[in-house]
Amino acid sequence: MKVASSHLYEEFLKEKKTNRRFELAGIYIGYGAYVISLGIVFWFKRENPLFSAMFFLGLFTRVSSLMIGRVFLVPKVFLQLLSANHAEKEEAWEIIQAYKEEIIGRLAGNIFGWNDSSELYSMDQEQMIEFVKKYTVTDWRRIGKIFLMFYIPLSLFVIYLTIYAWFS
């Protein structure tokens, strides 16, 4: 079996790193907002209802972290298996087979968690395509981008409210 270009593999590694960064950002922003809101109220003894907005930003961010899991559930290399172009399908399958432990292991960990995922490693190309189709019915990547367009202005507004409450 010839090994396809490493472009897809590099893209997989970049996607893995991006996923980790979003997860860490969700943790830091979420818990950071909790600490800031509780710190303002209990350490600085400031009482303004607008400070609770920061607490709710933390809560909203932690709940929103569930979106990160859905967006990165199926790595892009598997999405290329659904391509209409036969050459792209074959290239994706070659990369999946060349780095089977890492790439299928990532998919298995995302979907099955700690449960037994051994069946995933023995699937042929057609079975894998059907399996991926089942988990990509909803375009979570697009939903995640739309969600981010709402999350960023909302979080900036909450930060503004907190600063406004501090100086008023």
C-alpha positions in Angstrom: 0.0 0.0 0.0 1.5 3.3 -1.0 1.2 6.1 1.5 -0.7 9.2 0.3 0.6 12.7 0.7 1.0 13.8 4.3 -1.2 16.9 3.6 -4.3 15.2 5.0 -2.3 13.9 8.0 -0.9 17.4 8.7 -4.4 18.8 8.5 -5.6 16.1 11.0 -2.8 17.2 13.4 -3.7 20.8 13.0 -7.4 20.0 13.6 -6.5 18.1 16.7 -4.5 21.1 18.0 -7.3 23.5 17.3 -9.7 21.2 19.1 -7.5 21.2 22.2 -7.1 25.0 22.0 -10.9 25.5 21.9 -11.3 23.1 24.8 -8.7 24.9 26.9 -10.3 28.3 26.0 -13.7 27.0 27.2 -12.2 25.9 30.5 -10.2 29.1 31.1 -13.0 31.5 30.1 -15.7 29.5 31.9 -14.0 29.0 35.2 -12.2 32.4 34.9 -15.6 34.1 34.7 -16.7 32.3 37.8 -13.6 33.3 39.7 -13.9 37.0 38.5 -17.6 37.2 39.4 -17.2 35.6 42.8 -14.0 37.6 43.5 -15.7 40.9 42.8 -18.6 40.0 45.1 -16.7 38.3 48.0 -13.2 39.8 47.9 -13.9 43.4 46.8 -17.4 43.4 48.5 -18.9 45.1 45.4 -22.6 44.6 45.0 -24.2 45.3 41.7 -26.6 43.0 39.8 -24.5 43.5 36.6 -21.7 41.5 38.2 -23.9 38.4 38.0 -23.6 38.7 34.2 -20.0 37.5 34.5 -21.1 34.4 36.4 -23.7 33.7 33.7 -21.0 34.1 31.0 -19.0 31.4 32.8 -22.0 29.1 33.0 -22.9 29.8 29.3 -19.3 29.1 28.3 -19.1 25.8 30.2 -22.4 24.7 28.6 -21.1 25.9 25.2 -18.1 23.7 25.6 -20.4 20.8 24.7 -20.6 22.4 21.2 -16.8 21.9 20.8 -17.2 18.2 21.3 -19.9 18.1 18.6 -17.9 20.2 16.1 -14.8 18.1 16.4 -16.6 14.7 16.7 -15.6 13.4 13.3 -12.2 14.5 12.1 -12.1 16.1 8.6 -10.1 13.2 7.1 -13.2 11.0 7.6 -15.4 13.7 6.0 -13.3 13.4 2.9 -14.5 9.8 2.6 -17.9 11.2 1.8 -16.5 13.2 -1.2 -17.9 12.5 -4.6 -14.4 12.6 -6.0 -13.0 9.0 -6.1 -9.4 10.1 -5.9 -10.1 12.1 -2.7 -11.8 9.1 -1.1 -8.9 6.9 -1.9 -6.4 9.4 -0.6 -8.3 9.8 2.6 -8.6 6.0 3.1 -4.9 5.6 2.5 -4.1 8.2 5.1 -6.5 6.6 7.6 -4.9 3.2 7.0 -1.3 4.6 7.2 -2.0 6.3 10.6 -4.8 3.9 11.7 -4.0 3.9 15.4 -3.9 7.6 15.8 -6.7 8.7 13.4 -9.2 5.9 14.1 -8.3 6.1 17.7 -9.3 9.8 17.7 -12.6 9.0 16.1 -13.2 6.1 18.5 -12.4 8.2 21.5 -14.7 11.0 20.4 -17.6 8.7 19.7 -17.2 5.8 22.0 -15.2 7.4 24.9 -14.0 4.6 27.2 -16.4 2.0 25.7 -15.1 -0.8 23.4 -14.4 0.6 19.9 -12.6 -2.5 18.4 -15.1 -2.9 15.7 -14.0 0.5 14.2 -10.5 -0.8 13.5 -11.7 -3.7 11.5 -14.1 -1.8 9.2 -13.5 -1.7 5.5 -13.9 1.5 3.5 -17.6 1.1 2.7 -18.5 0.3 6.3 -16.5 3.3 7.5 -18.3 5.5 5.1 -21.7 4.3 6.4 -20.5 4.8 10.0 -19.3 8.4 9.3 -22.5 9.2 7.5 -24.5 8.3 10.6 -22.5 10.8 12.7 -22.5 13.6 10.1 -26.2 13.9 9.4 -26.2 17.3 11.2 -23.5 19.7 10.0 -22.1 20.6 13.5 -19.1 22.5 12.0 -21.5 25.0 10.3 -23.6 25.3 13.5 -20.4 25.8 15.5 -19.3 28.7 13.3 -22.8 30.3 13.5 -22.8 29.8 17.3 -19.3 31.5 17.5 -20.7 34.6 15.7 -23.2 34.9 18.5 -21.0 33.9 21.4 -18.2 36.5 20.8 -20.5 39.6 20.7 -22.4 38.3 23.8 -19.2 37.7 25.8 -17.9 41.2 24.8 -21.2 42.7 25.9 -21.0 40.9 29.3 -17.4 42.1 29.8 -18.6 45.6 29.0 -21.4 45.2 31.6 -19.0 44.1 34.2 -16.6 47.0 33.5 -19.5 49.4 33.5 -20.8 48.1 36.8 -17.3 48.4 38.3 -16.9 52.1 37.4 -20.5 53.2 38.2 
